[in-house]
Amino acid sequence: MLARKSATWILLLLVIFSIFFDSSVAQLDSCWAAKKRKMREKVRKMFYHAYENYITHAFPHDELKPLTKSFTDSLSELGNLKLEHLPQDYNGSALTLIESLSSLVILGNYTEFGRAVLWLSENLKFDVDARVNLFECNIRVLGGLISAHLLATDSTNRLLQGSYKNQLLWLAEDLGQRFLPAFDTPSGLPYAWINLKYGVMENETTETSTSGCGSLILEMGALSQLTGDPRYESAALRALRKLWSMRSSLNLLGTTLDVATGEWIEHSSGIGAGVDSFYEYLYKAHILFGKEDFWRMFHSAYLAVQKYFRHGPWYHEADMRTGKATYWQLTSLQAFWPGLQVLVGDIAAANSSHREFFYLWKKFGVLPERYLLDHLTVHPTEKYYPLRPELAESTFYLYQATKDPWYIHVGESIVNSLNLYAKVEGGFASIRDVTTMQREDHQHSFFLAETCKYLYLLFDDSFLVNRNYIFTTEGHPLPVLSAWHDRLPETYIPSNWTYIKNEKQVKQASAMSQQVCPAMSSSSGDDDQGVESACHVPDARSDHRCFSDEECGVDAISCRRRSCSIAGYCGLWLFI
């Protein structure tokens, strides 16, 4: 009888606990939903404060100077070099307007999007005597036009309802044709600078960066797909393959090179400025176009980065020839890397690095352009923060992957800092010195193209529901279309496009070689266990015993090959 009463009380307590638990969970979910709505509206106000000030004080010129409420024609100043041979009647290319097009769609402002498209189709001209940076003009202008064209022609969006006649695509094709003379070099690697009217100028510099000639394939490949003209994709692909052929025996690349000789100038590199988008575009090109070549290049490059650049949660720079560390420094552009790792599926490594970047954000209030890891101080001449988006971008990706509300907290902190330190009456100003928060009179177009966009998507991802996009390095969405894919060479799973290797072909595989998330892969031993890193290859036996090096895998932390000791155990014996 007593046992029956006890069981009844226990059952009653469980029911009461379940009711209260369900109620508290519902309350918590409601609280986070309200928080996200509140933050979404804050970001919306940020975007329009920046956009409307640009329209009022700078349009149709390129970018806004928010402190003086004036403008700069920066399309031909990109790369910190000033315009040469600029006609007196040149009124700018409305760069910020182009960069804002996809953001207007994501925020649901189809009316303003339509007005912007109409103005550009009637007024934008590229037949101007202006020297522009090929890489920046490609990711900002060509990418912005192509992305907006695809959004305008997407029947599910119903944006312009019959009034759009491919005007943005015509502009993109005109610009793409003006890019082609830059690729006329002995190496096939393009010049960094091109005159939109006259092509490559006499005595033009032959120095370019790895990003500059290796990050053109998404935009130019998409242009070829849309126009049926293969020249754009062929030029970008030839440059990319030439660049990959110049890698060292360690599968590392340098930072700068000569397009005439095809020789490296700067052999030290990392994952930051001058190289960053090269890695990003290898993987995203594989997603967008389905070519296995892109995957194989990225796979090798990613493992080399993890092996030679990674030091705990940080990534230093190293010599491409030896793998020896050269500069122990963090650059703000490196903050894109965790977002790329999310796409790869290396969530643990992404989270580890992201937390270190956010720690620096909290320490200074914003992220300094360059931070010296060996001295734990800001670089003396690179103390600025130009409203860069990379930390917001990685935060968005990590929240999408994990749904951990901590990333909402990170986003809130970023939004609050931007409003506290960068917001002025005339827009949002860059920070000249993160130690004093002195402002600089420049609102870069990528603040509207990327920073506001990724923060908005962090709090409201309704734009992405039932859609599949990749974002270019400038934050312009491109839809993943099966019609753009090559004939897939092996078996694919339609639900997530995960590549499946034949078990007879791969005895020991990493998450990278199998193209699956590390959390989904398992040990080849008796006991299944998740792996920490995408480069991790487990030892052949779960007890780590071995008879030869072939039975040993790849270390999860260092990405170095393990070897078999005299005693018959796998380990990093060669590095002790």
NUBA-961909 format. One line per 5 residues: their letters; for each residue z, x, y of C-alpha. Coordinates in nm, 2 decimals, always signed. Layout:
// residues N
A	Z,X,Y ~ ...
END
This chain:
// residues 576
MLARK	+0.00,+0.00,+0.00 ~ +0.10,+0.28,+0.24 ~ -0.22,+0.47,+0.15 ~ -0.43,+0.16,+0.23 ~ -0.26,+0.12,+0.57
SATWI	-0.31,+0.48,+0.65 ~ -0.68,+0.45,+0.56 ~ -0.71,+0.14,+0.78 ~ -0.55,+0.33,+1.08 ~ -0.77,+0.63,+1.03
LLLLV	-1.08,+0.40,+1.02 ~ -0.96,+0.22,+1.33 ~ -0.90,+0.55,+1.51 ~ -1.25,+0.67,+1.41 ~ -1.41,+0.36,+1.55
IFSIF	-1.22,+0.39,+1.88 ~ -1.31,+0.76,+1.90 ~ -1.67,+0.68,+1.83 ~ -1.67,+0.41,+2.11 ~ -1.51,+0.65,+2.36
FDSSV	-1.73,+0.94,+2.25 ~ -2.05,+0.73,+2.29 ~ -1.93,+0.61,+2.63 ~ -1.85,+0.96,+2.75 ~ -2.19,+1.09,+2.63
AQLDS	-2.37,+0.80,+2.80 ~ -2.17,+0.88,+3.12 ~ -2.26,+1.24,+3.10 ~ -2.63,+1.17,+3.05 ~ -2.62,+0.93,+3.34
CWAAK	-2.45,+1.19,+3.56 ~ -2.71,+1.46,+3.48 ~ -2.99,+1.20,+3.54 ~ -2.85,+1.12,+3.88 ~ -2.81,+1.50,+3.95
KRKMR	-3.18,+1.56,+3.86 ~ -3.30,+1.27,+4.08 ~ -3.09,+1.40,+4.37 ~ -3.23,+1.75,+4.33 ~ -3.58,+1.62,+4.29
EKVRK	-3.56,+1.45,+4.63 ~ -3.42,+1.77,+4.79 ~ -3.72,+1.96,+4.66 ~ -3.96,+1.69,+4.78 ~ -3.81,+1.72,+5.13
MFYHA	-3.85,+2.10,+5.11 ~ -4.21,+2.07,+5.02 ~ -4.30,+1.83,+5.29 ~ -4.10,+2.03,+5.55 ~ -4.31,+2.33,+5.47
YENYI	-4.64,+2.14,+5.43 ~ -4.62,+1.93,+5.74 ~ -4.52,+2.23,+5.95 ~ -4.83,+2.41,+5.82 ~ -5.05,+2.11,+5.90
THAFP	-4.90,+2.08,+6.25 ~ -4.89,+2.44,+6.35 ~ -5.14,+2.64,+6.13 ~ -5.41,+2.42,+5.97 ~ -5.70,+2.50,+5.92
HDELK	-5.59,+2.86,+5.92 ~ -5.45,+3.02,+5.61 ~ -5.07,+3.05,+5.63 ~ -4.79,+2.94,+5.86 ~ -4.57,+3.16,+6.07
PLTKS	-4.26,+2.94,+6.08 ~ -4.05,+3.12,+6.34 ~ -4.32,+3.12,+6.61 ~ -4.49,+2.80,+6.48 ~ -4.82,+2.98,+6.47
FTDSL	-5.07,+3.09,+6.20 ~ -5.21,+3.39,+6.02 ~ -5.55,+3.41,+5.85 ~ -5.42,+3.59,+5.55 ~ -5.70,+3.53,+5.30
SELGN	-5.85,+3.86,+5.41 ~ -5.51,+4.03,+5.46 ~ -5.39,+3.98,+5.10 ~ -5.26,+4.30,+4.95 ~ -5.11,+4.39,+5.29
LKLEH	-5.45,+4.51,+5.43 ~ -5.59,+4.36,+5.75 ~ -5.92,+4.19,+5.79 ~ -6.23,+4.40,+5.86 ~ -6.55,+4.27,+6.03
LPQDY	-6.40,+3.93,+6.10 ~ -6.63,+3.70,+6.31 ~ -6.47,+3.57,+6.63 ~ -6.54,+3.21,+6.53 ~ -6.37,+3.24,+6.19
NGSAL	-6.11,+2.96,+6.17 ~ -5.95,+3.05,+5.83 ~ -6.00,+2.92,+5.48 ~ -5.71,+2.66,+5.48 ~ -5.55,+2.87,+5.21
TLIES	-5.22,+2.69,+5.21 ~ -5.41,+2.35,+5.19 ~ -5.60,+2.47,+4.88 ~ -5.28,+2.60,+4.72 ~ -5.10,+2.27,+4.79
LSSLV	-5.36,+2.05,+4.61 ~ -5.20,+2.04,+4.26 ~ -4.85,+2.02,+4.41 ~ -4.95,+1.70,+4.60 ~ -5.07,+1.55,+4.27
ILGNY	-4.75,+1.64,+4.09 ~ -4.55,+1.49,+4.38 ~ -4.76,+1.17,+4.35 ~ -4.92,+1.19,+4.69 ~ -5.27,+1.10,+4.59
TEFGR	-5.36,+0.98,+4.94 ~ -5.30,+1.32,+5.10 ~ -5.47,+1.49,+4.81 ~ -5.78,+1.28,+4.87 ~ -5.78,+1.36,+5.24
AVLWL	-5.75,+1.73,+5.16 ~ -6.03,+1.72,+4.92 ~ -6.25,+1.54,+5.17 ~ -6.18,+1.80,+5.44 ~ -6.24,+2.09,+5.22
SENLK	-6.57,+1.95,+5.09 ~ -6.70,+1.91,+5.44 ~ -6.56,+2.22,+5.61 ~ -6.48,+2.50,+5.37 ~ -6.74,+2.78,+5.37
FDVDA	-6.74,+3.12,+5.20 ~ -7.04,+3.27,+5.37 ~ -6.83,+3.47,+5.60 ~ -6.81,+3.84,+5.68 ~ -6.47,+3.89,+5.54
RVNLF	-6.33,+4.16,+5.31 ~ -6.09,+3.99,+5.06 ~ -5.88,+4.11,+4.76 ~ -6.06,+3.99,+4.45 ~ -5.75,+3.93,+4.24
ECNIR	-5.56,+3.73,+4.51 ~ -5.87,+3.53,+4.61 ~ -5.93,+3.45,+4.24 ~ -5.58,+3.33,+4.16 ~ -5.52,+3.15,+4.49
VLGGL	-5.86,+3.01,+4.60 ~ -6.07,+2.99,+4.29 ~ -5.78,+2.88,+4.07 ~ -5.67,+2.62,+4.33 ~ -6.02,+2.47,+4.36
ISAHL	-6.08,+2.46,+3.98 ~ -5.74,+2.31,+3.91 ~ -5.78,+2.04,+4.18 ~ -6.13,+1.96,+4.05 ~ -5.99,+1.91,+3.70
LATDS	-5.72,+1.68,+3.84 ~ -5.97,+1.49,+4.04 ~ -6.19,+1.42,+3.74 ~ -5.91,+1.34,+3.50 ~ -5.96,+0.97,+3.44
TNRLL	-5.59,+0.92,+3.36 ~ -5.49,+1.03,+3.71 ~ -5.72,+0.78,+3.90 ~ -5.70,+1.00,+4.21 ~ -6.02,+0.95,+4.40
QGSYK	-6.17,+0.65,+4.21 ~ -6.54,+0.72,+4.26 ~ -6.54,+0.90,+4.59 ~ -6.53,+1.25,+4.43 ~ -6.87,+1.41,+4.35
NQLLW	-6.76,+1.75,+4.22 ~ -6.75,+1.90,+4.57 ~ -6.46,+2.13,+4.47 ~ -6.65,+2.26,+4.17 ~ -6.95,+2.34,+4.39
LAEDL	-6.72,+2.54,+4.62 ~ -6.57,+2.72,+4.32 ~ -6.91,+2.81,+4.19 ~ -7.02,+2.94,+4.53 ~ -6.70,+3.16,+4.54
GQRFL	-6.75,+3.28,+4.18 ~ -7.10,+3.39,+4.25 ~ -6.97,+3.60,+4.55 ~ -6.72,+3.77,+4.31 ~ -6.99,+3.90,+4.07
PAFDT	-7.11,+4.20,+4.27 ~ -6.75,+4.34,+4.23 ~ -6.81,+4.39,+3.86 ~ -7.12,+4.60,+3.91 ~ -6.95,+4.93,+3.82
PSGLP	-7.01,+5.20,+3.55 ~ -6.70,+5.09,+3.37 ~ -6.74,+4.71,+3.41 ~ -6.40,+4.71,+3.58 ~ -6.43,+4.52,+3.91
YAWIN	-6.36,+4.66,+4.26 ~ -6.03,+4.54,+4.41 ~ -6.20,+4.44,+4.73 ~ -6.52,+4.24,+4.80 ~ -6.69,+4.12,+5.12
LKYGV	-6.77,+3.75,+5.07 ~ -7.10,+3.78,+5.26 ~ -7.22,+4.13,+5.19 ~ -7.07,+4.22,+4.85 ~ -6.91,+4.56,+4.79
MENET	-6.90,+4.76,+5.12 ~ -7.01,+5.12,+5.15 ~ -6.73,+5.37,+5.07 ~ -6.52,+5.09,+4.92 ~ -6.21,+5.22,+4.74
TETST	-6.25,+5.25,+4.37 ~ -5.88,+5.22,+4.30 ~ -5.75,+4.90,+4.15 ~ -5.45,+4.78,+3.94 ~ -5.42,+4.66,+3.58
SGCGS	-5.34,+4.31,+3.71 ~ -5.63,+4.33,+3.95 ~ -5.89,+4.37,+3.68 ~ -5.71,+4.22,+3.38 ~ -5.60,+3.89,+3.52
LILEM	-5.93,+3.71,+3.60 ~ -6.01,+3.55,+3.27 ~ -5.84,+3.21,+3.31 ~ -6.01,+3.11,+3.64 ~ -6.35,+3.27,+3.57
GALSQ	-6.35,+3.15,+3.21 ~ -6.27,+2.80,+3.32 ~ -6.55,+2.82,+3.58 ~ -6.80,+2.91,+3.30 ~ -6.67,+2.62,+3.09
LTGDP	-6.72,+2.38,+3.38 ~ -7.06,+2.50,+3.50 ~ -7.22,+2.61,+3.18 ~ -7.29,+2.95,+3.34 ~ -7.15,+3.23,+3.11
RYESA	-7.17,+3.50,+3.37 ~ -6.82,+3.45,+3.51 ~ -6.64,+3.45,+3.18 ~ -6.86,+3.74,+3.05 ~ -6.77,+3.96,+3.36
ALRAL	-6.40,+3.89,+3.33 ~ -6.40,+3.94,+2.95 ~ -6.59,+4.27,+2.97 ~ -6.34,+4.40,+3.22 ~ -6.04,+4.28,+3.01
RKLWS	-6.18,+4.45,+2.69 ~ -6.26,+4.77,+2.88 ~ -5.90,+4.77,+3.01 ~ -5.76,+4.72,+2.67 ~ -5.97,+5.00,+2.53
MRSSL	-5.80,+5.23,+2.78 ~ -5.45,+5.17,+2.63 ~ -5.26,+5.46,+2.49 ~ -5.18,+5.52,+2.13 ~ -4.85,+5.34,+2.20
NLLGT	-5.04,+5.03,+2.31 ~ -4.92,+5.08,+2.67 ~ -5.12,+5.07,+2.98 ~ -5.08,+5.23,+3.33 ~ -5.05,+5.06,+3.66
TLDVA	-5.35,+5.18,+3.87 ~ -5.70,+5.31,+3.77 ~ -6.04,+5.41,+3.90 ~ -6.32,+5.16,+3.84 ~ -6.59,+5.42,+3.88
TGEWI	-6.46,+5.67,+3.63 ~ -6.26,+5.44,+3.41 ~ -5.96,+5.69,+3.43 ~ -5.60,+5.61,+3.49 ~ -5.44,+5.71,+3.82
EHSSG	-5.08,+5.60,+3.77 ~ -4.96,+5.63,+3.41 ~ -4.62,+5.48,+3.46 ~ -4.59,+5.10,+3.42 ~ -4.36,+4.82,+3.33
IGAGV	-4.38,+4.44,+3.34 ~ -4.36,+4.41,+3.72 ~ -4.60,+4.46,+4.01 ~ -4.95,+4.58,+3.92 ~ -4.92,+4.48,+3.56
DSFYE	-4.73,+4.15,+3.52 ~ -5.01,+3.90,+3.50 ~ -5.21,+4.11,+3.26 ~ -4.97,+4.03,+2.99 ~ -4.94,+3.66,+3.10
YLYKA	-5.31,+3.61,+3.09 ~ -5.36,+3.76,+2.75 ~ -5.14,+3.49,+2.60 ~ -5.24,+3.20,+2.82 ~ -5.61,+3.28,+2.76
HILFG	-5.54,+3.25,+2.39 ~ -5.39,+2.90,+2.45 ~ -5.67,+2.79,+2.68 ~ -5.97,+2.93,+2.50 ~ -5.85,+2.97,+2.14
KEDFW	-5.99,+3.32,+2.09 ~ -5.80,+3.53,+1.83 ~ -5.89,+3.85,+2.02 ~ -5.66,+3.75,+2.30 ~ -5.38,+3.69,+2.05
RMFHS	-5.42,+4.02,+1.88 ~ -5.42,+4.21,+2.21 ~ -5.11,+4.02,+2.33 ~ -4.93,+4.07,+2.00 ~ -4.97,+4.45,+2.02
AYLAV	-4.89,+4.46,+2.39 ~ -4.58,+4.25,+2.36 ~ -4.43,+4.46,+2.08 ~ -4.50,+4.77,+2.28 ~ -4.32,+4.63,+2.58
QKYFR	-4.02,+4.53,+2.37 ~ -4.01,+4.87,+2.21 ~ -4.06,+5.10,+2.51 ~ -3.96,+4.91,+2.82 ~ -3.66,+4.70,+2.70
HGPWY	-3.31,+4.82,+2.76 ~ -3.07,+4.54,+2.67 ~ -3.15,+4.25,+2.90 ~ -3.34,+4.47,+3.14 ~ -3.69,+4.62,+3.14
HEADM	-3.74,+4.96,+3.29 ~ -4.07,+5.14,+3.35 ~ -4.21,+5.41,+3.12 ~ -4.50,+5.66,+3.08 ~ -4.78,+5.50,+2.89
RTGKA	-4.86,+5.83,+2.71 ~ -4.51,+5.91,+2.59 ~ -4.30,+5.59,+2.61 ~ -4.04,+5.79,+2.81 ~ -3.85,+5.60,+3.08
TYWQL	-3.97,+5.68,+3.43 ~ -3.81,+5.44,+3.68 ~ -3.50,+5.24,+3.62 ~ -3.56,+4.95,+3.85 ~ -3.60,+4.58,+3.86
TSLQA	-3.87,+4.41,+4.07 ~ -3.86,+4.04,+4.16 ~ -4.20,+3.99,+4.00 ~ -4.04,+4.07,+3.66 ~ -3.86,+3.74,+3.67
FWPGL	-4.17,+3.57,+3.53 ~ -4.12,+3.75,+3.20 ~ -3.85,+3.51,+3.05 ~ -4.09,+3.22,+3.12 ~ -4.37,+3.40,+2.92
QVLVG	-4.12,+3.47,+2.64 ~ -4.04,+3.10,+2.62 ~ -4.41,+3.04,+2.55 ~ -4.40,+3.30,+2.28 ~ -4.08,+3.15,+2.14
DIAAA	-3.85,+3.44,+2.20 ~ -3.59,+3.22,+2.35 ~ -3.28,+3.44,+2.30 ~ -3.45,+3.74,+2.47 ~ -3.57,+3.51,+2.75
NSSHR	-3.23,+3.37,+2.81 ~ -3.07,+3.72,+2.82 ~ -3.30,+3.85,+3.09 ~ -3.30,+3.53,+3.29 ~ -2.92,+3.54,+3.32
EFFYL	-2.93,+3.89,+3.46 ~ -3.19,+3.79,+3.72 ~ -2.98,+3.49,+3.82 ~ -2.67,+3.72,+3.85 ~ -2.86,+3.92,+4.11
WKKFG	-2.97,+3.60,+4.28 ~ -2.60,+3.49,+4.31 ~ -2.49,+3.84,+4.42 ~ -2.73,+3.85,+4.72 ~ -2.81,+3.49,+4.78
VLPER	-3.18,+3.54,+4.69 ~ -3.36,+3.79,+4.47 ~ -3.44,+4.14,+4.63 ~ -3.79,+4.27,+4.59 ~ -3.67,+4.58,+4.42
YLLDH	-3.33,+4.67,+4.27 ~ -3.24,+5.02,+4.14 ~ -3.07,+4.98,+3.80 ~ -2.96,+5.34,+3.79 ~ -2.78,+5.32,+4.13
LTVHP	-2.69,+4.95,+4.12 ~ -2.82,+4.90,+4.47 ~ -3.12,+4.74,+4.65 ~ -3.42,+4.97,+4.71 ~ -3.38,+5.10,+5.07
TEKYY	-3.73,+5.00,+5.18 ~ -3.79,+4.69,+4.97 ~ -3.50,+4.46,+5.06 ~ -3.71,+4.16,+5.13 ~ -3.75,+3.82,+4.96
PLRPE	-4.09,+3.65,+5.04 ~ -3.99,+3.31,+4.88 ~ -4.12,+3.42,+4.54 ~ -4.13,+3.16,+4.26 ~ -4.08,+3.37,+3.95
LAEST	-3.71,+3.29,+3.89 ~ -3.77,+2.92,+3.94 ~ -4.07,+2.94,+3.70 ~ -3.86,+3.09,+3.42 ~ -3.58,+2.85,+3.48
FYLYQ	-3.83,+2.56,+3.44 ~ -3.96,+2.70,+3.11 ~ -3.62,+2.77,+2.97 ~ -3.50,+2.42,+3.05 ~ -3.81,+2.27,+2.89
ATKDP	-3.74,+2.47,+2.58 ~ -3.36,+2.42,+2.55 ~ -3.27,+2.11,+2.77 ~ -2.95,+2.31,+2.85 ~ -2.81,+2.16,+3.17
WYIHV	-2.70,+2.51,+3.28 ~ -3.06,+2.56,+3.40 ~ -3.03,+2.25,+3.62 ~ -2.73,+2.43,+3.78 ~ -2.95,+2.74,+3.83
GESIV	-3.22,+2.53,+3.99 ~ -2.96,+2.37,+4.22 ~ -2.84,+2.71,+4.33 ~ -3.19,+2.82,+4.41 ~ -3.26,+2.51,+4.61
NSLNL	-2.94,+2.55,+4.80 ~ -3.00,+2.91,+4.88 ~ -3.35,+2.84,+5.01 ~ -3.23,+2.57,+5.24 ~ -2.94,+2.78,+5.36
YAKVE	-3.12,+3.11,+5.43 ~ -3.49,+3.04,+5.46 ~ -3.52,+2.69,+5.61 ~ -3.60,+2.69,+5.99 ~ -3.73,+2.43,+6.22
GGFAS	-4.09,+2.54,+6.17 ~ -4.09,+2.56,+5.79 ~ -3.94,+2.82,+5.55 ~ -3.93,+3.18,+5.65 ~ -3.93,+3.48,+5.42
IRDVT	-3.62,+3.70,+5.41 ~ -3.68,+4.05,+5.56 ~ -3.35,+4.20,+5.44 ~ -3.14,+4.04,+5.16 ~ -2.83,+4.23,+5.28
TMQRE	-2.83,+4.07,+5.62 ~ -3.05,+3.76,+5.56 ~ -3.27,+3.86,+5.86 ~ -3.58,+3.64,+5.85 ~ -3.94,+3.73,+5.87
DHQHS	-4.21,+3.51,+6.03 ~ -4.42,+3.43,+5.72 ~ -4.44,+3.13,+5.49 ~ -4.66,+3.24,+5.20 ~ -4.89,+2.98,+5.05
FFLAE	-4.73,+3.04,+4.71 ~ -4.41,+2.88,+4.83 ~ -4.60,+2.54,+4.81 ~ -4.82,+2.64,+4.52 ~ -4.54,+2.76,+4.29
TCKYL	-4.18,+2.78,+4.42 ~ -4.16,+2.41,+4.52 ~ -4.37,+2.30,+4.23 ~ -4.16,+2.47,+3.96 ~ -3.84,+2.35,+4.11
YLLFD	-3.98,+1.99,+4.13 ~ -4.09,+2.00,+3.77 ~ -3.75,+2.14,+3.67 ~ -3.59,+1.81,+3.79 ~ -3.88,+1.58,+3.72
DSFLV	-4.14,+1.66,+3.45 ~ -4.30,+1.32,+3.44 ~ -4.63,+1.49,+3.54 ~ -4.63,+1.67,+3.20 ~ -4.56,+1.37,+2.98
NRNYI	-4.82,+1.33,+2.71 ~ -5.03,+1.61,+2.87 ~ -5.08,+1.97,+2.77 ~ -5.13,+2.22,+3.06 ~ -5.10,+2.59,+3.11
FTTEG	-5.02,+2.72,+3.46 ~ -5.20,+3.01,+3.60 ~ -5.01,+3.30,+3.76 ~ -5.04,+3.11,+4.09 ~ -4.90,+2.79,+3.94
HPLPV	-5.22,+2.60,+3.92 ~ -5.23,+2.37,+3.61 ~ -5.53,+2.39,+3.38 ~ -5.55,+2.13,+3.09 ~ -5.58,+2.26,+2.74
LSAWH	-5.90,+2.11,+2.61 ~ -6.02,+2.13,+2.25 ~ -6.38,+2.14,+2.39 ~ -6.30,+2.48,+2.55 ~ -6.18,+2.63,+2.22
DRLPE	-6.39,+2.85,+2.00 ~ -6.42,+2.73,+1.64 ~ -6.08,+2.80,+1.51 ~ -6.11,+3.07,+1.24 ~ -5.81,+2.98,+1.02
TYIPS	-5.59,+2.68,+0.94 ~ -5.41,+2.53,+1.23 ~ -5.15,+2.26,+1.25 ~ -5.27,+2.00,+1.50 ~ -4.92,+1.90,+1.61
NWTYI	-4.83,+2.23,+1.76 ~ -5.13,+2.46,+1.71 ~ -4.91,+2.71,+1.51 ~ -5.12,+2.96,+1.32 ~ -5.04,+2.98,+0.95
KNEKQ	-5.10,+3.31,+0.77 ~ -5.19,+3.32,+0.41 ~ -4.88,+3.44,+0.22 ~ -5.09,+3.68,+0.01 ~ -5.22,+3.85,+0.33
VKQAS	-4.88,+3.90,+0.49 ~ -4.58,+4.02,+0.28 ~ -4.35,+4.10,+0.57 ~ -4.41,+3.92,+0.89 ~ -4.25,+3.87,+1.23
AMSQQ	-4.24,+3.55,+1.43 ~ -4.51,+3.71,+1.65 ~ -4.75,+3.78,+1.37 ~ -4.70,+3.43,+1.23 ~ -4.72,+3.27,+1.57
VCPAM	-4.41,+3.06,+1.53 ~ -4.08,+3.04,+1.73 ~ -3.82,+3.29,+1.61 ~ -3.58,+3.01,+1.54 ~ -3.83,+2.86,+1.29
SSSSG	-3.89,+3.18,+1.10 ~ -3.67,+3.31,+0.83 ~ -3.58,+3.62,+0.63 ~ -3.80,+3.71,+0.34 ~ -3.48,+3.78,+0.14
DDDQG	-3.28,+3.53,-0.06 ~ -3.07,+3.40,+0.23 ~ -3.26,+3.23,+0.51 ~ -3.15,+3.33,+0.86 ~ -3.30,+3.30,+1.20
VESAC	-3.42,+3.60,+1.39 ~ -3.32,+3.71,+1.74 ~ -3.65,+3.86,+1.85 ~ -4.02,+3.77,+1.81 ~ -4.09,+4.13,+1.71
HVPDA	-3.82,+4.13,+1.43 ~ -3.95,+4.19,+1.08 ~ -3.68,+4.16,+0.82 ~ -3.62,+4.41,+0.54 ~ -3.78,+4.32,+0.21
RSDHR	-3.44,+4.28,+0.05 ~ -3.14,+4.09,+0.19 ~ -2.90,+4.37,+0.09 ~ -3.12,+4.62,+0.28 ~ -3.17,+4.84,-0.03
CFSDE	-3.51,+5.02,-0.05 ~ -3.71,+5.27,-0.25 ~ -3.97,+5.34,+0.03 ~ -4.03,+5.29,+0.40 ~ -4.27,+5.01,+0.33
ECGVD	-3.98,+4.79,+0.22 ~ -3.81,+4.83,+0.56 ~ -3.88,+4.60,+0.86 ~ -3.87,+4.62,+1.24 ~ -3.55,+4.62,+1.43
AISCR	-3.49,+4.30,+1.63 ~ -3.33,+4.47,+1.94 ~ -3.54,+4.79,+1.98 ~ -3.86,+4.68,+1.81 ~ -3.86,+5.01,+1.63
RRSCS	-3.97,+5.06,+1.27 ~ -3.69,+5.10,+1.02 ~ -3.71,+5.37,+0.75 ~ -3.56,+5.42,+0.40 ~ -3.28,+5.67,+0.38
IAGYC	-3.22,+5.92,+0.09 ~ -2.94,+5.69,-0.02 ~ -3.18,+5.40,-0.04 ~ -3.09,+5.19,+0.26 ~ -3.31,+5.06,+0.55
GLWLF	-3.20,+5.16,+0.90 ~ -3.30,+5.34,+1.22 ~ -3.24,+5.67,+1.06 ~ -3.51,+5.86,+1.26 ~ -3.35,+5.76,+1.59
I	-2.99,+5.86,+1.52
END
